Amino acid sequence: MHRRQFLQLTGGGAVAALCPSVAADIGSIKRLAIRAQSGRVHIVGPDFPATAIWGYDGQVPGTSIRLVHGQALEASVHNDLDVPTSVHWHGIRLPNAMDGVAGVTQPAIAPGDSFDYRFTPPDAGTFWYHSHINAHEQVGRGLYGPLVIEEKEPPVVDRDLVLMIDDWRLLDDASIKEDFESGHDRSHAGRIGNAPTVNGRFRDVLEVRYGERLRLRLINASNARNFALDFAPLKPDVIAIDGQPITPYRPDDAIVIAAGGRVDLIVDIFADPGSMLEVSDSFYRRPFSLIKFAVGDEPLRQSPLETAIALNPAQLPEPDLSNAKSYEVVLDGGAMGGLERAMMDGKWMNLFDIARQGYAWALNDIVGNRLDMPPLIDVPLGTHISLTIDNRTAFPHPMHLHGHHIKLLSIDDHPVPQPHWVDSPLVMPRQKLQFAFVADNPGKWLFHCHILEHHAAGMGSIVRVS
């Protein structure tokens, strides 16, 4: 954006110009058509060739969808690709038939065909949508987009911005490296790329104004990369995790966003006019700059807004641990793991035979290579569940449960300072997390690692609520 455009947009019409909301009454319907198709985008800038991608409406990220809480969505998805696809609405507690998992909740959308998704999101918050068939390749090629459900009473901000984070594995000519079936990725940390982007741009610069209050909706759409973001010298407050409100707090350290996860921040821009502020990532051994904030010369205000930033509490049924059914899920396998044998297709197999078929991971010693496998958890509707996830591997795993949110209670038997709802919690190596939730959404729900190569290599199962 040129400076003149920026100054015009940060006047009275800034929010409407940059982040248009859906102008609709509560109870109305938002109808749209989305096409999964190939396209070409300049991910690493004009000095390199455009990258051939797969994207919704041929762009990365795909079409940005914004609804008002209480508004229904009707999305007709047409497949212009030459391979089957589907769309999963990540984090939405929607009817099972609309969940978008090919082979479980719907047939795959064949080339040239369409599928109509219809649902009313029950929660406000930050969510996203992405392919859920051969996701390790289709998401890796760009099939994802943001989905925002605006609160009826949102906090007052100057701009509400989606920052959709990804990382791409590119060759020197900016083309995507065609190694989606890499055995190393499947058994190690997943497909870690070499070109991290925000909203499809590598090393982008966001222009801001002194005194401006931003709501930043961070969405991690990468195949496997987890992020630990440092905003210093800015001091953001976390107001939501995985789309669900949390009592606002100011982190002492970097803000961790697991693959598939979301974090909402409120940040006031108070830094020297004309300065350039770097947001850096340090989750892995090699830190890098993700995005920069360029502080304009003309201040917007001299002191922070005094309006509240807290969201209304989550509207989820509170689990009763005294009346809960207990389950433990053990994550095992991968490189440097202790998995010696596991069950696949109802038969016990040794690690060598499992690896020959491209699998490396197991949940409770079961390799999740079939979507019609017996459920890991099978309970009647309304069951209160105490769930422990025990990671016995050498790698972190963001474990995503479809159709539900689960409340994080403790880490390694130590209660967390503020129990909160998540749908893609990151379980670090040799770590044990405890959760609780009410199985209040009927259907067969996928439960899997959102490092997409790990899911493809066996780390997935079904939770059935009957």
One Martini backbone bead per residue (centre of mass of N, CA, C, O) as a GRO file, in nm:
protein
  466
    1MET     BB    1   0.096   0.036   0.023
    2HIS     BB    2   0.059   0.351  -0.008
    3ARG     BB    3   0.077   0.622   0.186
    4ARG     BB    4  -0.183   0.763   0.098
    5GLN     BB    5  -0.370   0.522   0.133
    6PHE     BB    6  -0.315   0.479   0.432
    7LEU     BB    7  -0.416   0.757   0.536
    8GLN     BB    8  -0.701   0.727   0.429
    9LEU     BB    9  -0.775   0.451   0.578
   10THR     BB   10  -0.696   0.580   0.878
   11GLY     BB   11  -0.950   0.704   0.903
   12GLY     BB   12  -1.288   0.686   0.941
   13GLY     BB   13  -1.285   0.426   0.711
   14ALA     BB   14  -1.091   0.190   0.791
   15VAL     BB   15  -1.252  -0.060   0.872
   16ALA     BB   16  -1.430  -0.084   0.618
   17ALA     BB   17  -1.193  -0.100   0.411
   18LEU     BB   18  -1.013  -0.342   0.541
   19CYS     BB   19  -1.267  -0.487   0.731
   20PRO     BB   20  -1.528  -0.612   0.618
   21SER     BB   21  -1.843  -0.661   0.712
   22VAL     BB   22  -2.128  -0.826   0.755
   23ALA     BB   23  -2.435  -0.705   0.635
   24ALA     BB   24  -2.641  -0.839   0.890
   25ASP     BB   25  -2.882  -1.006   1.031
   26ILE     BB   26  -2.980  -1.189   1.265
   27GLY     BB   27  -3.052  -1.495   1.089
   28SER     BB   28  -2.914  -1.477   0.843
   29ILE     BB   29  -2.768  -1.532   0.511
   30LYS     BB   30  -2.464  -1.652   0.381
   31ARG     BB   31  -2.382  -1.647   0.035
   32LEU     BB   32  -2.150  -1.868  -0.145
   33ALA     BB   33  -1.888  -1.918  -0.387
   34ILE     BB   34  -1.642  -2.182  -0.423
   35ARG     BB   35  -1.317  -2.240  -0.574
   36ALA     BB   36  -1.117  -2.508  -0.654
   37GLN     BB   37  -0.800  -2.385  -0.775
   38SER     BB   38  -0.576  -2.277  -0.977
   39GLY     BB   39  -0.271  -2.069  -0.946
   40ARG     BB   40  -0.095  -1.743  -0.929
   41VAL     BB   41   0.160  -1.627  -0.697
   42HIS     BB   42   0.344  -1.374  -0.514
   43ILE     BB   43   0.519  -1.472  -0.247
   44VAL     BB   44   0.840  -1.346  -0.298
   45GLY     BB   45   0.787  -1.146  -0.512
   46PRO     BB   46   0.870  -0.971  -0.815
   47ASP     BB   47   1.171  -1.111  -0.844
   48PHE     BB   48   0.990  -1.359  -0.881
   49PRO     BB   49   0.820  -1.602  -0.969
   50ALA     BB   50   0.532  -1.732  -0.981
   51THR     BB   51   0.327  -1.943  -0.791
   52ALA     BB   52   0.198  -2.253  -0.806
   53ILE     BB   53  -0.137  -2.308  -0.698
   54TRP     BB   54  -0.383  -2.397  -0.458
   55GLY     BB   55  -0.708  -2.234  -0.442
   56TYR     BB   56  -0.947  -2.033  -0.328
   57ASP     BB   57  -1.007  -1.869  -0.606
   58GLY     BB   58  -0.685  -1.874  -0.670
   59GLN     BB   59  -0.592  -1.803  -0.366
   60VAL     BB   60  -0.365  -1.653  -0.107
   61PRO     BB   61  -0.571  -1.670   0.063
   62GLY     BB   62  -0.872  -1.740   0.066
   63THR     BB   63  -1.167  -1.650   0.097
   64SER     BB   64  -1.299  -1.417   0.306
   65ILE     BB   65  -1.493  -1.496   0.597
   66ARG     BB   66  -1.776  -1.305   0.727
   67LEU     BB   67  -1.966  -1.313   1.026
   68VAL     BB   68  -2.239  -1.303   1.224
   69HIS     BB   69  -2.351  -1.387   1.507
   70GLY     BB   70  -2.616  -1.610   1.388
   71GLN     BB   71  -2.520  -1.663   1.110
   72ALA     BB   72  -2.556  -1.820   0.815
   73LEU     BB   73  -2.402  -2.072   0.602
   74GLU     BB   74  -2.372  -2.085   0.234
   75ALA     BB   75  -2.151  -2.317   0.066
   76SER     BB   76  -2.041  -2.352  -0.263
   77VAL     BB   77  -1.828  -2.616  -0.371
   78HIS     BB   78  -1.603  -2.615  -0.640
   79ASN     BB   79  -1.419  -2.850  -0.850
   80ASP     BB   80  -1.129  -2.755  -1.060
   81LEU     BB   81  -0.976  -2.993  -1.016
   82ASP     BB   82  -0.803  -3.323  -1.078
   83VAL     BB   83  -0.892  -3.372  -0.776
   84PRO     BB   84  -1.006  -3.456  -0.494
   85THR     BB   85  -1.217  -3.294  -0.239
   86SER     BB   86  -1.254  -3.077   0.060
   87VAL     BB   87  -1.425  -2.911   0.351
   88HIS     BB   88  -1.298  -2.783   0.651
   89TRP     BB   89  -1.429  -2.634   0.962
   90HIS     BB   90  -1.217  -2.508   1.175
   91GLY     BB   91  -1.366  -2.520   1.508
   92ILE     BB   92  -1.652  -2.592   1.435
   93ARG     BB   93  -1.972  -2.664   1.592
   94LEU     BB   94  -2.102  -2.872   1.379
   95PRO     BB   95  -2.255  -3.068   1.185
   96ASN     BB   96  -2.133  -3.364   1.079
   97ALA     BB   97  -2.215  -3.343   0.766
   98MET     BB   98  -2.027  -3.053   0.756
   99ASP     BB   99  -1.709  -3.127   0.822
  100GLY     BB  100  -1.534  -3.241   0.557
  101VAL     BB  101  -1.469  -3.562   0.574
  102ALA     BB  102  -1.353  -3.771   0.368
  103GLY     BB  103  -1.515  -4.086   0.443
  104VAL     BB  104  -1.710  -3.982   0.693
  105THR     BB  105  -1.920  -3.719   0.617
  106GLN     BB  106  -1.833  -3.746   0.305
  107PRO     BB  107  -1.787  -3.725  -0.004
  108ALA     BB  108  -1.592  -3.656  -0.232
  109ILE     BB  109  -1.502  -3.398  -0.448
  110ALA     BB  110  -1.515  -3.418  -0.760
  111PRO     BB  111  -1.423  -3.342  -1.051
  112GLY     BB  112  -1.672  -3.093  -1.133
  113ASP     BB  113  -1.793  -3.079  -0.857
  114SER     BB  114  -2.028  -3.029  -0.581
  115PHE     BB  115  -2.076  -2.874  -0.245
  116ASP     BB  116  -2.310  -2.815   0.020
  117TYR     BB  117  -2.278  -2.588   0.284
  118ARG     BB  118  -2.469  -2.593   0.604
  119PHE     BB  119  -2.448  -2.345   0.873
  120THR     BB  120  -2.447  -2.240   1.228
  121PRO     BB  121  -2.244  -2.082   1.418
  122PRO     BB  122  -2.223  -2.095   1.777
  123ASP     BB  123  -1.952  -1.923   1.756
  124ALA     BB  124  -1.747  -1.687   1.821
  125GLY     BB  125  -1.455  -1.618   1.610
  126THR     BB  126  -1.151  -1.783   1.511
  127PHE     BB  127  -1.122  -1.938   1.195
  128TRP     BB  128  -1.111  -2.210   0.944
  129TYR     BB  129  -1.040  -2.337   0.608
  130HIS     BB  130  -0.992  -2.675   0.459
  131SER     BB  131  -0.863  -2.934   0.339
  132HIS     BB  132  -0.964  -3.314   0.383
  133ILE     BB  133  -0.773  -3.434   0.143
  134ASN     BB  134  -0.469  -3.474   0.126
  135ALA     BB  135  -0.364  -3.234   0.315
  136HIS     BB  136  -0.050  -3.236   0.292
  137GLU     BB  137  -0.089  -3.120  -0.004
  138GLN     BB  138  -0.334  -2.918  -0.028
  139VAL     BB  139  -0.237  -2.723   0.192
  140GLY     BB  140   0.057  -2.697   0.077
  141ARG     BB  141  -0.081  -2.547  -0.190
  142GLY     BB  142  -0.336  -2.347  -0.049
  143LEU     BB  143  -0.606  -2.485   0.087
  144TYR     BB  144  -0.713  -2.190   0.236
  145GLY     BB  145  -0.907  -1.998   0.492
  146PRO     BB  146  -1.082  -1.751   0.649
  147LEU     BB  147  -1.297  -1.755   0.957
  148VAL     BB  148  -1.523  -1.505   1.080
  149ILE     BB  149  -1.694  -1.450   1.397
  150GLU     BB  150  -1.869  -1.195   1.503
  151GLU     BB  151  -1.944  -1.016   1.755
  152LYS     BB  152  -2.198  -0.836   1.894
  153GLU     BB  153  -1.965  -0.727   2.120
  154PRO     BB  154  -1.702  -0.587   2.038
  155PRO     BB  155  -1.416  -0.461   2.067
  156VAL     BB  156  -1.254  -0.165   2.053
  157VAL     BB  157  -1.116  -0.082   1.733
  158ASP     BB  158  -0.947   0.023   1.448
  159ARG     BB  159  -0.851  -0.280   1.372
  160ASP     BB  160  -0.941  -0.595   1.203
  161LEU     BB  161  -0.697  -0.856   1.170
  162VAL     BB  162  -0.578  -1.097   0.952
  163LEU     BB  163  -0.315  -1.347   1.026
  164MET     BB  164  -0.201  -1.575   0.793
  165ILE     BB  165   0.000  -1.847   0.862
  166ASP     BB  166   0.289  -1.971   0.683
  167ASP     BB  167   0.479  -2.237   0.506
  168TRP     BB  168   0.709  -2.280   0.239
  169ARG     BB  169   0.834  -2.511  -0.009
  170LEU     BB  170   1.095  -2.381  -0.201
  171LEU     BB  171   1.249  -2.305  -0.478
  172ASP     BB  172   1.450  -2.092  -0.657
  173ASP     BB  173   1.181  -2.039  -0.856
  174ALA     BB  174   0.921  -2.052  -0.648
  175SER     BB  175   0.853  -2.338  -0.645
  176ILE     BB  176   0.709  -2.620  -0.545
  177LYS     BB  177   0.803  -2.882  -0.367
  178GLU     BB  178   0.767  -3.233  -0.476
  179ASP     BB  179   0.762  -3.379  -0.141
  180PHE     BB  180   0.488  -3.497   0.010
  181GLU     BB  181   0.614  -3.813   0.063
  182SER     BB  182   0.813  -3.776   0.283
  183GLY     BB  183   0.960  -3.976   0.516
  184HIS     BB  184   1.086  -3.766   0.700
  185ASP     BB  185   0.833  -3.597   0.757
  186ARG     BB  186   0.657  -3.835   0.873
  187SER     BB  187   0.889  -3.906   1.116
  188HIS     BB  188   0.914  -3.614   1.204
  189ALA     BB  189   0.822  -3.263   1.186
  190GLY     BB  190   0.751  -3.230   0.901
  191ARG     BB  191   0.660  -2.967   0.677
  192ILE     BB  192   0.918  -2.758   0.663
  193GLY     BB  193   0.976  -2.451   0.556
  194ASN     BB  194   1.145  -2.151   0.375
  195ALA     BB  195   0.861  -1.955   0.351
  196PRO     BB  196   0.733  -1.742   0.546
  197THR     BB  197   0.390  -1.624   0.587
  198VAL     BB  198   0.155  -1.343   0.542
  199ASN     BB  199  -0.100  -1.357   0.350
  200GLY     BB  200   0.109  -1.469   0.115
  201ARG     BB  201   0.366  -1.307   0.242
  202PHE     BB  202   0.703  -1.230   0.227
  203ARG     BB  203   0.813  -1.008   0.433
  204ASP     BB  204   0.607  -0.818   0.539
  205VAL     BB  205   0.440  -0.488   0.564
  206LEU     BB  206   0.280  -0.309   0.830
  207GLU     BB  207   0.087  -0.033   0.858
  208VAL     BB  208   0.100   0.200   1.130
  209ARG     BB  209  -0.011   0.382   1.427
  210TYR     BB  210   0.019   0.584   1.666
  211GLY     BB  211  -0.220   0.451   1.900
  212GLU     BB  212  -0.316   0.207   1.773
  213ARG     BB  213  -0.581  -0.037   1.770
  214LEU     BB  214  -0.545  -0.392   1.753
  215ARG     BB  215  -0.682  -0.678   1.597
  216LEU     BB  216  -0.529  -1.001   1.605
  217ARG     BB  217  -0.575  -1.280   1.384
  218LEU     BB  218  -0.420  -1.575   1.441
  219ILE     BB  219  -0.329  -1.816   1.181
  220ASN     BB  220  -0.224  -2.159   1.151
  221ALA     BB  221  -0.167  -2.302   0.813
  222SER     BB  222   0.042  -2.500   0.849
  223ASN     BB  223   0.148  -2.817   0.830
  224ALA     BB  224   0.388  -2.798   1.095
  225ARG     BB  225   0.447  -2.522   1.197
  226ASN     BB  226   0.545  -2.374   1.482
  227PHE     BB  227   0.492  -2.080   1.685
  228ALA     BB  228   0.709  -1.809   1.838
  229LEU     BB  229   0.606  -1.488   1.916
  230ASP     BB  230   0.772  -1.166   1.898
  231PHE     BB  231   0.657  -0.818   1.983
  232ALA     BB  232   0.883  -0.663   2.060
  233PRO     BB  233   0.783  -0.378   2.236
  234LEU     BB  234   0.522  -0.487   2.234
  235LYS     BB  235   0.194  -0.541   2.432
  236PRO     BB  236   0.010  -0.797   2.414
  237ASP     BB  237  -0.322  -0.930   2.436
  238VAL     BB  238  -0.491  -1.210   2.527
  239ILE     BB  239  -0.846  -1.308   2.424
  240ALA     BB  240  -0.794  -1.576   2.243
  241ILE     BB  241  -0.834  -1.940   2.189
  242ASP     BB  242  -0.948  -2.113   1.939
  243GLY     BB  243  -1.204  -1.894   1.944
  244GLN     BB  244  -1.193  -1.867   2.260
  245PRO     BB  245  -1.238  -1.713   2.535
  246ILE     BB  246  -1.021  -1.515   2.752
  247THR     BB  247  -0.873  -1.389   3.001
  248PRO     BB  248  -0.689  -1.136   2.985
  249TYR     BB  249  -0.336  -1.148   2.887
  250ARG     BB  250   0.020  -1.095   2.944
  251PRO     BB  251   0.285  -1.216   2.815
  252ASP     BB  252   0.625  -1.305   2.903
  253ASP     BB  253   0.639  -1.444   2.628
  254ALA     BB  254   0.601  -1.607   2.372
  255ILE     BB  255   0.363  -1.678   2.118
  256VAL     BB  256   0.196  -1.975   2.084
  257ILE     BB  257   0.132  -2.149   1.761
  258ALA     BB  258  -0.019  -2.399   1.642
  259ALA     BB  259  -0.097  -2.612   1.423
  260GLY     BB  260  -0.429  -2.488   1.363
  261GLY     BB  261  -0.416  -2.245   1.535
  262ARG     BB  262  -0.538  -1.971   1.755
  263VAL     BB  263  -0.485  -1.607   1.812
  264ASP     BB  264  -0.601  -1.333   2.003
  265LEU     BB  265  -0.522  -0.980   1.978
  266ILE     BB  266  -0.431  -0.689   2.169
  267VAL     BB  267  -0.281  -0.385   2.029
  268ASP     BB  268  -0.076  -0.112   2.112
  269ILE     BB  269   0.075   0.156   1.932
  270PHE     BB  270   0.389   0.220   2.109
  271ALA     BB  271   0.611   0.389   1.905
  272ASP     BB  272   0.826   0.526   1.719
  273PRO     BB  273   0.803   0.729   1.482
  274GLY     BB  274   0.936   0.553   1.197
  275SER     BB  275   0.946   0.277   1.293
  276MET     BB  276   1.064  -0.075   1.299
  277LEU     BB  277   0.879  -0.369   1.371
  278GLU     BB  278   0.959  -0.696   1.480
  279VAL     BB  279   0.831  -1.019   1.405
  280SER     BB  280   0.940  -1.309   1.570
  281ASP     BB  281   1.072  -1.642   1.546
  282SER     BB  282   1.159  -1.926   1.807
  283PHE     BB  283   1.087  -2.237   1.802
  284TYR     BB  284   1.339  -2.287   1.660
  285ARG     BB  285   1.680  -2.263   1.601
  286ARG     BB  286   1.588  -2.057   1.361
  287PRO     BB  287   1.538  -1.750   1.352
  288PHE     BB  288   1.280  -1.513   1.230
  289SER     BB  289   1.121  -1.293   1.018
  290LEU     BB  290   0.778  -1.239   0.958
  291ILE     BB  291   0.706  -0.930   1.039
  292LYS     BB  292   0.639  -0.575   0.988
  293PHE     BB  293   0.610  -0.260   1.160
  294ALA     BB  294   0.511   0.055   1.037
  295VAL     BB  295   0.547   0.362   1.182
  296GLY     BB  296   0.397   0.638   1.157
  297ASP     BB  297   0.420   0.995   1.177
  298GLU     BB  298   0.107   1.007   1.249
  299PRO     BB  299  -0.080   1.026   1.506
  300LEU     BB  300  -0.380   0.910   1.659
  301ARG     BB  301  -0.282   0.882   1.966
  302GLN     BB  302  -0.148   0.930   2.311
  303SER     BB  303  -0.348   0.715   2.437
  304PRO     BB  304  -0.512   0.466   2.545
  305LEU     BB  305  -0.774   0.303   2.539
  306GLU     BB  306  -1.051   0.254   2.788
  307THR     BB  307  -1.163   0.010   2.676
  308ALA     BB  308  -1.265  -0.297   2.671
  309ILE     BB  309  -1.124  -0.640   2.585
  310ALA     BB  310  -1.322  -0.833   2.678
  311LEU     BB  311  -1.493  -1.115   2.629
  312ASN     BB  312  -1.736  -1.309   2.624
  313PRO     BB  313  -1.806  -1.589   2.744
  314ALA     BB  314  -1.817  -1.903   2.697
  315GLN     BB  315  -2.065  -2.136   2.533
  316LEU     BB  316  -2.006  -2.404   2.732
  317PRO     BB  317  -2.017  -2.700   2.869
  318GLU     BB  318  -1.953  -2.798   3.188
  319PRO     BB  319  -1.751  -3.015   3.324
  320ASP     BB  320  -1.783  -3.316   3.534
  321LEU     BB  321  -1.544  -3.486   3.708
  322SER     BB  322  -1.729  -3.659   3.909
  323ASN     BB  323  -1.888  -3.762   3.613
  324ALA     BB  324  -1.645  -3.889   3.456
  325LYS     BB  325  -1.495  -4.029   3.178
  326SER     BB  326  -1.192  -4.201   3.135
  327TYR     BB  327  -0.909  -4.106   2.921
  328GLU     BB  328  -0.622  -4.238   2.738
  329VAL     BB  329  -0.372  -4.090   2.518
  330VAL     BB  330  -0.110  -4.236   2.331
  331LEU     BB  331   0.183  -4.107   2.194
  332ASP     BB  332   0.354  -4.278   1.922
  333GLY     BB  333   0.664  -4.271   1.761
  334GLY     BB  334   0.886  -4.217   1.539
  335ALA     BB  335   1.160  -4.070   1.562
  336MET     BB  336   1.301  -4.168   1.857
  337GLY     BB  337   1.109  -4.387   1.937
  338GLY     BB  338   0.916  -4.664   2.118
  339LEU     BB  339   0.795  -4.810   1.878
  340GLU     BB  340   0.755  -5.166   1.802
  341ARG     BB  341   0.435  -5.195   1.790
  342ALA     BB  342   0.119  -5.236   1.603
  343MET     BB  343  -0.211  -5.176   1.506
  344MET     BB  344  -0.332  -5.296   1.177
  345ASP     BB  345  -0.616  -5.405   1.063
  346GLY     BB  346  -0.626  -5.594   1.335
  347LYS     BB  347  -0.303  -5.616   1.338
  348TRP     BB  348  -0.003  -5.713   1.445
  349MET     BB  349   0.292  -5.505   1.400
  350ASN     BB  350   0.588  -5.419   1.312
  351LEU     BB  351   0.776  -5.145   1.247
  352PHE     BB  352   0.880  -5.230   0.968
  353ASP     BB  353   0.601  -5.293   0.835
  354ILE     BB  354   0.482  -5.016   0.882
  355ALA     BB  355   0.701  -4.845   0.730
  356ARG     BB  356   0.661  -4.977   0.444
  357GLN     BB  357   0.358  -4.827   0.440
  358GLY     BB  358   0.412  -4.517   0.564
  359TYR     BB  359   0.430  -4.555   0.879
  360ALA     BB  360   0.491  -4.398   1.237
  361TRP     BB  361   0.215  -4.379   1.406
  362ALA     BB  362   0.034  -4.383   1.733
  363LEU     BB  363  -0.275  -4.463   1.906
  364ASN     BB  364  -0.274  -4.683   2.132
  365ASP     BB  365  -0.126  -4.882   1.920
  366ILE     BB  366  -0.278  -4.737   1.670
  367VAL     BB  367  -0.303  -4.722   1.330
  368GLY     BB  368  -0.451  -4.449   1.140
  369ASN     BB  369  -0.538  -4.583   0.818
  370ARG     BB  370  -0.856  -4.587   0.890
  371LEU     BB  371  -1.187  -4.451   0.888
  372ASP     BB  372  -1.327  -4.749   0.987
  373MET     BB  373  -1.232  -4.761   1.258
  374PRO     BB  374  -1.234  -4.800   1.570
  375PRO     BB  375  -1.301  -4.615   1.823
  376LEU     BB  376  -1.137  -4.449   2.073
  377ILE     BB  377  -1.416  -4.306   2.133
  378ASP     BB  378  -1.737  -4.429   2.286
  379VAL     BB  379  -2.028  -4.227   2.332
  380PRO     BB  380  -2.280  -4.079   2.462
  381LEU     BB  381  -2.472  -3.829   2.473
  382GLY     BB  382  -2.345  -3.618   2.740
  383THR     BB  383  -2.069  -3.704   2.810
  384HIS     BB  384  -1.831  -3.693   3.053
  385ILE     BB  385  -1.479  -3.601   2.999
  386SER     BB  386  -1.159  -3.739   3.076
  387LEU     BB  387  -0.850  -3.622   2.920
  388THR     BB  388  -0.543  -3.785   2.835
  389ILE     BB  389  -0.231  -3.665   2.693
  390ASP     BB  390   0.051  -3.875   2.597
  391ASN     BB  391   0.378  -3.778   2.505
  392ARG     BB  392   0.629  -4.027   2.383
  393THR     BB  393   0.778  -3.836   2.199
  394ALA     BB  394   1.018  -3.618   2.010
  395PHE     BB  395   0.749  -3.453   1.935
  396PRO     BB  396   0.527  -3.229   1.851
  397HIS     BB  397   0.149  -3.216   1.904
  398PRO     BB  398  -0.135  -3.109   1.740
  399MET     BB  399  -0.454  -3.184   1.876
  400HIS     BB  400  -0.745  -3.246   1.680
  401LEU     BB  401  -1.090  -3.185   1.750
  402HIS     BB  402  -1.380  -3.238   1.616
  403GLY     BB  403  -1.679  -3.057   1.710
  404HIS     BB  404  -1.493  -2.951   1.954
  405HIS     BB  405  -1.417  -2.848   2.286
  406ILE     BB  406  -1.141  -2.837   2.518
  407LYS     BB  407  -1.032  -2.834   2.855
  408LEU     BB  408  -0.757  -2.703   2.999
  409LEU     BB  409  -0.602  -2.805   3.319
  410SER     BB  410  -0.313  -2.961   3.270
  411ILE     BB  411   0.056  -2.990   3.318
  412ASP     BB  412   0.207  -3.232   3.450
  413ASP     BB  413  -0.005  -3.202   3.706
  414HIS     BB  414  -0.026  -2.888   3.655
  415PRO     BB  415  -0.209  -2.636   3.695
  416VAL     BB  416  -0.344  -2.400   3.521
  417PRO     BB  417  -0.404  -2.071   3.570
  418GLN     BB  418  -0.614  -2.091   3.302
  419PRO     BB  419  -0.861  -2.243   3.209
  420HIS     BB  420  -0.916  -2.358   2.861
  421TRP     BB  421  -1.026  -2.349   2.539
  422VAL     BB  422  -0.975  -2.606   2.282
  423ASP     BB  423  -0.878  -2.775   1.946
  424SER     BB  424  -0.529  -2.738   1.917
  425PRO     BB  425  -0.329  -2.870   2.113
  426LEU     BB  426   0.000  -2.855   2.238
  427VAL     BB  427   0.217  -3.141   2.261
  428MET     BB  428   0.492  -3.196   2.407
  429PRO     BB  429   0.758  -3.360   2.466
  430ARG     BB  430   0.697  -3.561   2.736
  431GLN     BB  431   0.391  -3.477   2.765
  432LYS     BB  432   0.106  -3.406   2.993
  433LEU     BB  433  -0.243  -3.368   2.930
  434GLN     BB  434  -0.543  -3.221   3.069
  435PHE     BB  435  -0.895  -3.280   3.009
  436ALA     BB  436  -1.234  -3.145   2.946
  437PHE     BB  437  -1.568  -3.267   2.839
  438VAL     BB  438  -1.864  -3.254   2.639
  439ALA     BB  439  -2.048  -3.485   2.448
  440ASP     BB  440  -2.259  -3.265   2.239
  441ASN     BB  441  -2.182  -3.397   1.941
  442PRO     BB  442  -2.303  -3.582   1.705
  443GLY     BB  443  -2.081  -3.837   1.581
  444LYS     BB  444  -1.803  -3.867   1.362
  445TRP     BB  445  -1.482  -3.776   1.489
  446LEU     BB  446  -1.195  -3.637   1.430
  447PHE     BB  447  -0.863  -3.742   1.565
  448HIS     BB  448  -0.562  -3.542   1.526
  449CYS     BB  449  -0.278  -3.454   1.391
  450HIS     BB  450  -0.180  -3.121   1.258
  451ILE     BB  451   0.046  -3.270   1.145
  452LEU     BB  452  -0.013  -3.384   0.838
  453GLU     BB  453   0.205  -3.609   0.819
  454HIS     BB  454   0.119  -3.762   1.076
  455HIS     BB  455  -0.160  -3.835   0.987
  456ALA     BB  456  -0.071  -3.987   0.724
  457ALA     BB  457   0.120  -4.176   0.938
  458GLY     BB  458  -0.128  -4.258   1.179
  459MET     BB  459  -0.231  -3.990   1.358
  460GLY     BB  460  -0.545  -4.127   1.394
  461SER     BB  461  -0.904  -4.096   1.471
  462ILE     BB  462  -1.213  -4.175   1.652
  463VAL     BB  463  -1.501  -3.994   1.772
  464ARG     BB  464  -1.799  -4.124   1.920
  465VAL     BB  465  -2.132  -3.981   1.918
  466SER     BB  466  -2.458  -4.135   1.997
   0.00000   0.00000   0.00000
